[in-house]
Amino acid sequence: MKKNIGFLDRIIRIILAVVFAALYFMQVITGTIGLILLIVGGVLLATALIDFCPIYKILGINSIPPEEMD
């Protein structure tokens, strides 16, 4: 897998994952919506950690700046 997530994109994904988890575990958002947000947060965190987003691949998006490309 070729990396397609840049540094800023990774940071945003990690922050969103932490916020979604906090909202769920502090019971601010509960029920089905809470579970959906928790799952979305897990996917965001996973893609941030592996530097690869399958949806970006399908859409041909690459958030890595050209000067940072391997």
C-alpha positions, 0 to 999 in steps of 0.5 A: 500500500502506498501512503496517501494520507499527509501529516495534517490529514493524520492529525485531523483524523486522530483528533476526530477519533479522540473526540468521537470516543470521548463523546461516546464514553462520556455518554454525551452521544448515545444509542445508535448514533453513538455507536456509529460515531465510535465505529467511524472514529475507529476507522479514522484512527486505523487509517491515520495509523497506517497512512492509507485510506482506501476511499482516497485510493478509489477517488484518486486523492492524495493528501501528501504534499508533493515535496514530501512524497517518497 
